[in-house]
């Protein structure tokens, strides 16, 4: 255990935790850095209250010890890649309820610490990133040492997954790209207020078009253990979740799967019940058809990719 305290990954993780409150107070902190720091502080408070940790150092050591155990056990991390507004919270919630994985939400690392992590050896970098995943887990417990962790990975998740050398599974969750852009732009007001400032609807719409196009472009250059869509999940959740678990080689009880699927419909998850996540869909806002037509006109290639995956003519 004493050797762990000297390891580069442990020292970086400790600084990552210790620096979060200060980042919130700095005037030069970017919105992305502030969001990372807020999430770290939120999870520290959550774990501290749940497990009665009065010393932050004890929690840091506990997470680091779990990461060492995860390395020894070969525990997986599932990168559930999606562009947001695609039902990833719903899928994670069901995997969590099945007891087959522990949900982390979207895991991000601020730029400063990401650059430092990349400068470490790949083994040390992966240990640091594993600790960050554990910190984000909503069900941190002894089973965290062996259970898969699920990262609802957006754009930042590509680089984390590419740099992560421990056992991992890459899953791609797609949704009609036009619907993603509309949802991101008009139906997540709290996130928009945080990330987009005073931008107009048109400016923020353009930002989200670029974001989703970039996501699809990144997805085209990668291979995945499994690909599925929100639309198919919504139409047949039992079949889609069953196919996902089989692709990941996870054993499950059919009756328990049915029970979980029946207890978690997409509407209830979207509005935030069950496992706690941030950046959730908060309600419908009507959007002019002209706006939808504009987005569709700018996303012809992405629509083609999406439809190809659904009808089986493309693997992306």
C-alpha positions as a Markdown table, in Angstrom:
| # | Residue | x | y | z |
|---|---|---|---|---|
| 1 | Unk | 0.0 | 0.0 | 0.0 |
| 2 | Unk | 2.8 | 2.4 | 0.8 |
| 3 | Unk | 4.2 | 2.0 | -2.7 |
| 4 | Unk | 0.9 | 3.2 | -4.1 |
| 5 | Unk | 1.4 | 6.6 | -2.5 |
| 6 | Unk | 4.5 | 7.1 | -4.6 |
| 7 | Unk | 3.0 | 6.2 | -7.9 |
| 8 | Unk | 2.6 | 9.0 | -10.5 |
| 9 | Unk | -1.1 | 8.1 | -11.1 |
| 10 | Unk | -2.0 | 8.3 | -7.4 |
| 11 | Unk | -0.3 | 11.6 | -7.0 |
| 12 | Unk | -2.0 | 13.0 | -10.1 |
| 13 | Unk | -5.4 | 11.7 | -8.9 |
| 14 | Unk | -4.9 | 13.3 | -5.5 |
| 15 | Unk | -4.1 | 16.6 | -7.0 |
| 16 | Unk | -7.1 | 16.3 | -9.3 |
| 17 | Unk | -9.3 | 15.9 | -6.3 |
| 18 | Unk | -7.6 | 18.6 | -4.1 |
| 19 | Unk | -7.7 | 21.2 | -6.9 |
| 20 | Unk | -11.4 | 21.0 | -7.7 |
| 21 | Unk | -12.7 | 23.5 | -5.1 |
| 22 | Unk | -10.1 | 26.1 | -6.2 |
| 23 | Unk | -11.0 | 25.7 | -9.8 |
| 24 | Unk | -14.6 | 26.8 | -9.0 |
| 25 | Unk | -13.3 | 30.0 | -7.4 |
| 26 | Unk | -10.8 | 31.0 | -10.1 |
| 27 | Unk | -12.0 | 33.7 | -12.5 |
| 28 | Unk | -10.1 | 32.2 | -15.5 |
| 29 | Unk | -11.8 | 28.8 | -15.3 |
| 30 | Unk | -13.5 | 27.8 | -18.5 |
| 31 | Unk | -17.1 | 26.5 | -18.5 |
| 32 | Unk | -15.8 | 23.0 | -19.3 |
| 33 | Unk | -13.3 | 23.1 | -16.5 |
| 34 | Unk | -15.9 | 24.5 | -14.1 |
| 35 | Unk | -18.3 | 21.7 | -15.1 |
| 36 | Unk | -15.6 | 19.1 | -14.4 |
| 37 | Unk | -14.8 | 20.6 | -11.0 |
| 38 | Unk | -18.4 | 20.9 | -10.0 |
| 39 | Unk | -18.9 | 17.2 | -10.8 |
| 40 | Unk | -15.8 | 16.2 | -8.7 |
| 41 | Unk | -17.1 | 18.3 | -5.8 |
| 42 | Unk | -20.6 | 16.8 | -6.1 |
| 43 | Unk | -19.3 | 13.2 | -6.1 |
| 44 | Unk | -16.9 | 13.9 | -3.2 |
| 45 | Unk | -19.9 | 15.2 | -1.2 |
| 46 | Unk | -22.1 | 12.3 | -2.2 |
| 47 | Unk | -19.6 | 9.6 | -1.3 |
| 48 | Unk | -18.6 | 11.4 | 1.9 |
| 49 | Unk | -22.2 | 11.5 | 3.1 |
| 50 | Unk | -23.0 | 8.0 | 2.0 |
| 51 | Unk | -20.0 | 6.3 | 3.6 |
| 52 | Unk | -19.4 | 8.9 | 6.5 |
| 53 | Unk | -16.0 | 9.8 | 5.3 |
| 54 | Unk | -14.8 | 12.8 | 7.3 |
| 55 | Unk | -11.3 | 12.8 | 5.8 |
| 56 | Unk | -11.1 | 13.3 | 2.1 |
| 57 | Unk | -7.8 | 11.5 | 2.0 |
| 58 | Unk | -9.5 | 8.3 | 3.2 |
| 59 | Unk | -11.8 | 8.4 | 0.2 |
| 60 | Unk | -9.0 | 9.1 | -2.2 |
| 61 | Unk | -7.1 | 6.1 | -0.8 |
| 62 | Unk | -10.2 | 3.9 | -1.0 |
| 63 | Unk | -10.8 | 4.7 | -4.6 |
| 64 | Unk | -7.1 | 4.2 | -5.5 |
| 65 | Unk | -7.2 | 0.8 | -3.7 |
| 66 | Unk | -10.2 | -0.2 | -5.7 |
| 67 | Unk | -8.5 | 0.8 | -8.9 |
| 68 | Unk | -5.5 | -1.4 | -8.0 |
| 69 | Unk | -8.0 | -4.3 | -7.3 |
| 70 | Unk | -9.7 | -3.6 | -10.7 |
| 71 | Unk | -6.4 | -3.9 | -12.5 |
| 72 | Unk | -5.7 | -7.2 | -10.8 |
| 73 | Unk | -9.2 | -8.6 | -11.5 |
| 74 | Unk | -9.3 | -7.4 | -15.1 |
| 75 | Unk | -12.5 | -5.5 | -14.6 |
| 76 | Unk | -14.0 | -3.9 | -17.7 |
| 77 | Unk | -15.0 | -0.3 | -18.5 |
| 78 | Unk | -17.8 | 0.1 | -21.0 |
| 79 | Unk | -17.6 | 3.2 | -23.1 |
| 80 | Unk | -21.2 | 3.9 | -24.2 |
| 81 | Unk | -20.4 | 6.3 | -27.0 |
| 82 | Unk | -23.3 | 8.6 | -27.9 |
| 83 | Unk | -23.8 | 12.2 | -29.0 |
| 84 | Unk | -26.1 | 13.0 | -26.1 |
| 85 | Unk | -29.9 | 13.1 | -26.1 |
| 86 | Unk | -29.8 | 9.4 | -27.2 |
| 87 | Unk | -31.1 | 7.5 | -24.2 |
| 88 | Unk | -27.8 | 6.6 | -22.6 |
| 89 | Unk | -29.0 | 7.4 | -19.1 |
| 90 | Unk | -31.9 | 4.9 | -19.7 |
| 91 | Unk | -29.5 | 2.2 | -20.9 |
| 92 | Unk | -27.1 | 2.8 | -18.0 |
| 93 | Unk | -29.9 | 2.8 | -15.5 |
| 94 | Unk | -31.1 | -0.6 | -16.6 |
| 95 | Unk | -27.5 | -2.1 | -16.6 |
| 96 | Unk | -27.2 | -0.7 | -13.1 |
| 97 | Unk | -30.5 | -2.2 | -12.0 |
| 98 | Unk | -29.5 | -5.6 | -13.4 |
| 99 | Unk | -26.4 | -5.5 | -11.2 |
| 100 | Unk | -24.2 | -6.2 | -14.2 |
| 101 | Unk | -22.4 | -2.8 | -14.2 |
| 102 | Unk | -22.1 | 0.5 | -12.3 |
| 103 | Unk | -23.2 | 3.7 | -13.9 |
| 104 | Unk | -20.8 | 6.7 | -14.0 |
| 105 | Unk | -22.7 | 9.1 | -16.2 |
| 106 | Unk | -20.5 | 11.1 | -18.6 |
| 107 | Unk | -16.9 | 11.1 | -17.4 |
| 108 | Unk | -14.7 | 14.1 | -18.3 |
| 109 | Unk | -11.3 | 15.2 | -17.3 |
| 110 | Unk | -10.3 | 18.9 | -17.4 |
| 111 | Unk | -7.7 | 19.9 | -20.1 |
| 112 | Unk | -4.9 | 20.5 | -17.6 |
| 113 | Unk | -5.2 | 17.1 | -16.0 |
| 114 | Unk | -5.8 | 15.4 | -19.3 |
| 115 | Unk | -2.5 | 16.7 | -20.6 |
| 116 | Unk | -0.7 | 15.6 | -17.5 |
| 117 | Unk | -2.3 | 12.1 | -17.7 |
| 118 | Unk | -1.1 | 11.8 | -21.3 |
| 119 | Unk | 2.4 | 12.5 | -20.2 |
| 120 | Unk | 2.4 | 9.5 | -17.9 |
| 121 | Unk | 3.1 | 5.9 | -19.1 |
| 122 | Unk | 0.0 | 4.3 | -20.5 |
| 123 | Unk | -0.3 | 2.1 | -17.5 |
| 124 | Unk | -0.2 | 5.0 | -15.1 |
| 125 | Unk | -2.5 | 7.1 | -17.3 |
| 126 | Unk | -5.1 | 4.3 | -17.4 |
| 127 | Unk | -4.9 | 3.9 | -13.6 |
| 128 | Unk | -5.6 | 7.6 | -13.1 |
| 129 | Unk | -8.5 | 7.5 | -15.6 |
| 130 | Unk | -9.9 | 4.4 | -13.8 |
| 131 | Unk | -9.8 | 6.4 | -10.5 |
| 132 | Unk | -11.7 | 9.2 | -12.2 |
| 133 | Unk | -14.3 | 6.7 | -13.4 |
| 134 | Unk | -14.6 | 5.2 | -9.9 |
| 135 | Unk | -15.1 | 8.7 | -8.4 |
| 136 | Unk | -18.0 | 9.3 | -10.8 |
| 137 | Unk | -19.7 | 6.0 | -10.0 |
| 138 | Unk | -23.0 | 6.4 | -8.3 |
| 139 | Unk | -22.8 | 3.1 | -6.5 |
| 140 | Unk | -19.2 | 3.0 | -5.2 |
| 141 | Unk | -18.9 | -0.1 | -3.0 |
| 142 | Unk | -16.8 | -3.3 | -2.7 |
| 143 | Unk | -18.1 | -4.6 | -5.9 |
| 144 | Unk | -16.6 | -1.6 | -7.7 |
| 145 | Unk | -13.4 | -3.6 | -7.6 |
| 146 | Unk | -14.7 | -6.2 | -10.1 |
| 147 | Unk | -17.8 | -4.8 | -11.8 |
| 148 | Unk | -17.8 | -3.0 | -15.1 |
| 149 | Unk | -18.1 | 0.7 | -15.0 |
| 150 | Unk | -20.2 | 2.5 | -17.7 |
| 151 | Unk | -19.1 | 5.9 | -19.1 |
| 152 | Unk | -21.8 | 7.6 | -21.1 |
| 153 | Unk | -19.1 | 8.9 | -23.4 |
| 154 | Unk | -19.6 | 12.0 | -25.7 |
| 155 | Unk | -16.9 | 13.7 | -27.6 |
| 156 | Unk | -14.4 | 13.8 | -24.7 |
| 157 | Unk | -14.9 | 10.1 | -24.3 |
| 158 | Unk | -13.2 | 9.3 | -27.6 |
| 159 | Unk | -9.8 | 10.4 | -26.4 |
| 160 | Unk | -10.3 | 8.8 | -23.0 |
| 161 | Unk | -11.2 | 5.4 | -24.6 |
| 162 | Unk | -8.4 | 5.6 | -27.1 |
| 163 | Unk | -5.9 | 6.2 | -24.3 |
| 164 | Unk | -7.3 | 3.6 | -21.9 |
| 165 | Unk | -5.3 | 0.4 | -22.0 |
| 166 | Unk | -7.2 | -1.6 | -19.4 |
| 167 | Unk | -9.9 | -4.0 | -20.5 |
| 168 | Unk | -12.7 | -2.1 | -22.1 |
| 169 | Unk | -15.8 | -2.5 | -24.3 |
| 170 | Unk | -16.8 | 0.1 | -26.9 |
| 171 | Unk | -20.5 | 0.4 | -27.6 |
| 172 | Unk | -22.1 | 2.9 | -30.0 |
| 173 | Unk | -25.6 | 4.2 | -29.3 |
| 174 | Unk | -26.9 | 6.2 | -32.2 |
| 175 | Unk | -30.1 | 8.3 | -32.7 |
| 176 | Unk | -31.5 | 10.2 | -35.6 |
| 177 | Unk | -29.0 | 13.1 | -35.8 |
| 178 | Unk | -31.7 | 15.6 | -36.5 |
| 179 | Unk | -33.5 | 14.7 | -33.3 |
| 180 | Unk | -30.3 | 14.9 | -31.4 |
| 181 | Unk | -29.6 | 18.5 | -32.6 |
| 182 | Unk | -33.1 | 19.6 | -31.8 |
| 183 | Unk | -33.1 | 18.1 | -28.4 |
| 184 | Unk | -29.6 | 19.5 | -27.5 |
| 185 | Unk | -30.6 | 22.9 | -28.7 |
| 186 | Unk | -34.1 | 23.4 | -27.4 |
| 187 | Unk | -34.8 | 20.8 | -24.6 |
| 188 | Unk | -31.9 | 21.0 | -22.2 |
| 189 | Unk | -32.2 | 24.6 | -20.9 |
| 190 | Unk | -30.0 | 24.2 | -17.8 |
| 191 | Unk | -27.1 | 22.8 | -19.8 |
| 192 | Unk | -27.5 | 25.4 | -22.4 |
| 193 | Unk | -27.4 | 28.2 | -19.9 |
| 194 | Unk | -24.2 | 26.8 | -18.5 |
| 195 | Unk | -22.3 | 26.0 | -21.7 |
| 196 | Unk | -23.7 | 28.5 | -24.3 |
| 197 | Unk | -24.0 | 31.7 | -22.3 |
| 198 | Unk | -25.8 | 34.4 | -24.3 |
| 199 | Unk | -25.9 | 32.7 | -27.7 |
| 200 | Unk | -29.0 | 33.0 | -29.8 |
| 201 | Unk | -31.1 | 30.0 | -30.8 |
| 202 | Unk | -29.5 | 30.2 | -34.3 |
| 203 | Unk | -26.0 | 30.3 | -33.0 |
| 204 | Unk | -26.5 | 27.4 | -30.5 |
| 205 | Unk | -28.3 | 25.4 | -33.2 |
| 206 | Unk | -25.2 | 25.8 | -35.5 |
| 207 | Unk | -22.9 | 24.7 | -32.6 |
| 208 | Unk | -24.9 | 21.6 | -32.1 |
| 209 | Unk | -25.0 | 20.8 | -35.8 |
| 210 | Unk | -21.2 | 20.9 | -35.8 |
| 211 | Unk | -21.0 | 18.9 | -32.7 |
| 212 | Unk | -23.2 | 16.0 | -34.0 |
| 213 | Unk | -21.4 | 16.1 | -37.4 |
| 214 | Unk | -18.1 | 15.8 | -35.6 |
| 215 | Unk | -19.4 | 12.9 | -33.5 |
| 216 | Unk | -20.5 | 11.0 | -36.6 |
| 217 | Unk | -17.1 | 11.7 | -38.3 |
| 218 | Unk | -15.2 | 10.3 | -35.3 |
| 219 | Unk | -17.5 | 7.3 | -35.1 |
| 220 | Unk | -16.8 | 6.4 | -38.7 |
| 221 | Unk | -13.1 | 6.0 | -38.0 |
| 222 | Unk | -13.6 | 3.5 | -35.2 |
| 223 | Unk | -14.7 | -0.1 | -34.6 |
| 224 | Unk | -17.2 | -1.1 | -31.9 |
| 225 | Unk | -18.1 | -4.2 | -29.9 |
| 226 | Unk | -21.8 | -3.4 | -30.5 |
| 227 | Unk | -23.9 | -0.8 | -32.3 |
| 228 | Unk | -27.6 | 0.0 | -31.7 |
| 229 | Unk | -30.0 | 2.9 | -31.9 |
| 230 | Unk | -32.3 | 4.7 | -29.5 |
| 231 | Unk | -35.2 | 4.2 | -31.9 |
| 232 | Unk | -34.7 | 0.4 | -31.8 |
| 233 | Unk | -34.3 | 0.5 | -28.0 |
| 234 | Unk | -37.5 | 2.4 | -27.7 |
| 235 | Unk | -39.4 | 0.0 | -30.0 |
| 236 | Unk | -38.1 | -3.2 | -28.4 |
| 237 | Unk | -36.1 | -2.5 | -25.2 |
| 238 | Unk | -36.1 | -6.2 | -24.0 |
| 239 | Unk | -34.6 | -7.5 | -27.3 |
| 240 | Unk | -32.1 | -4.7 | -27.7 |
| 241 | Unk | -30.8 | -4.9 | -24.2 |
| 242 | Unk | -30.7 | -8.7 | -24.4 |
| 243 | Unk | -28.7 | -8.4 | -27.7 |
| 244 | Unk | -26.3 | -5.9 | -26.1 |
| 245 | Unk | -25.6 | -8.2 | -23.1 |
| 246 | Unk | -25.0 | -11.1 | -25.3 |
| 247 | Unk | -22.6 | -9.1 | -27.4 |
| 248 | Unk | -20.7 | -8.1 | -24.3 |
| 249 | Unk | -20.8 | -11.7 | -23.0 |
| 250 | Unk | -22.6 | -10.9 | -19.8 |
| 251 | Unk | -24.8 | -13.5 | -18.3 |
| 252 | Unk | -28.3 | -12.5 | -17.1 |
| 253 | Unk | -31.6 | -13.8 | -16.0 |
| 254 | Unk | -34.4 | -13.4 | -18.6 |
| 255 | Unk | -37.0 | -12.8 | -16.0 |
| 256 | Unk | -35.0 | -10.2 | -14.2 |
| 257 | Unk | -34.2 | -8.5 | -17.4 |
| 258 | Unk | -38.0 | -8.3 | -18.2 |
| 259 | Unk | -38.6 | -6.9 | -14.7 |
| 260 | Unk | -36.0 | -4.2 | -15.1 |
| 261 | Unk | -37.2 | -3.3 | -18.6 |
| 262 | Unk | -40.8 | -3.1 | -17.5 |
| 263 | Unk | -39.9 | -0.9 | -14.5 |
| 264 | Unk | -37.9 | 1.6 | -16.5 |
| 265 | Unk | -39.5 | 3.2 | -19.4 |
| 266 | Unk | -37.6 | 5.9 | -21.4 |
| 267 | Unk | -39.9 | 8.7 | -20.3 |
| 268 | Unk | -39.3 | 8.2 | -16.6 |
| 269 | Unk | -35.6 | 7.9 | -17.1 |
| 270 | Unk | -35.5 | 11.0 | -19.3 |
| 271 | Unk | -37.1 | 13.1 | -16.5 |
| 272 | Unk | -34.5 | 11.9 | -14.0 |
| 273 | Unk | -36.0 | 9.2 | -11.8 |
| 274 | Unk | -33.9 | 6.3 | -10.7 |
| 275 | Unk | -30.1 | 6.6 | -10.9 |
| 276 | Unk | -29.1 | 10.2 | -10.6 |
| 277 | Unk | -27.6 | 11.9 | -13.7 |
| 278 | Unk | -27.1 | 15.5 | -14.8 |
| 279 | Unk | -27.9 | 17.1 | -18.2 |
| 280 | Unk | -31.2 | 15.3 | -18.5 |
| 281 | Unk | -34.1 | 16.1 | -20.9 |
| 282 | Unk | -36.5 | 18.2 | -18.9 |
| 283 | Unk | -39.5 | 18.5 | -21.2 |
| 284 | Unk | -40.7 | 19.1 | -24.7 |
| 285 | Unk | -40.5 | 22.4 | -26.5 |
| 286 | Unk | -42.2 | 22.9 | -29.9 |
| 287 | Unk | -39.8 | 23.6 | -32.7 |
| 288 | Unk | -40.8 | 25.2 | -36.1 |
| 289 | Unk | -40.7 | 22.8 | -39.0 |
| 290 | Unk | -38.4 | 25.2 | -40.9 |
| 291 | Unk | -35.8 | 24.7 | -38.3 |
| 292 | Unk | -36.0 | 20.9 | -38.5 |
| 293 | Unk | -35.8 | 21.1 | -42.3 |
| 294 | Unk | -32.7 | 23.2 | -42.1 |
| 295 | Unk | -31.0 | 20.7 | -39.8 |
| 296 | Unk | -32.0 | 17.8 | -42.0 |
| 297 | Unk | -30.6 | 19.6 | -45.0 |
| 298 | Unk | -27.2 | 20.1 | -43.3 |
| 299 | Unk | -27.0 | 16.5 | -42.0 |
| 300 | Unk | -27.6 | 14.4 | -45.1 |
| 301 | Unk | -24.5 | 12.3 | -44.7 |
| 302 | Unk | -25.2 | 11.6 | -41.0 |
| 303 | Unk | -28.8 | 10.7 | -41.8 |
| 304 | Unk | -27.6 | 8.3 | -44.4 |
| 305 | Unk | -25.2 | 6.7 | -41.9 |
| 306 | Unk | -27.9 | 6.4 | -39.3 |
| 307 | Unk | -30.5 | 4.9 | -41.7 |
| 308 | Unk | -27.8 | 2.5 | -43.0 |
| 309 | Unk | -27.1 | 1.2 | -39.5 |
| 310 | Unk | -30.8 | 0.7 | -38.8 |
| 311 | Unk | -31.5 | -1.2 | -42.0 |
| 312 | Unk | -28.3 | -3.2 | -41.7 |
| 313 | Unk | -26.7 | -1.9 | -44.9 |
| 314 | Unk | -23.9 | -0.1 | -42.9 |
| 315 | Unk | -21.7 | -0.7 | -39.9 |
| 316 | Unk | -20.7 | 3.0 | -39.9 |
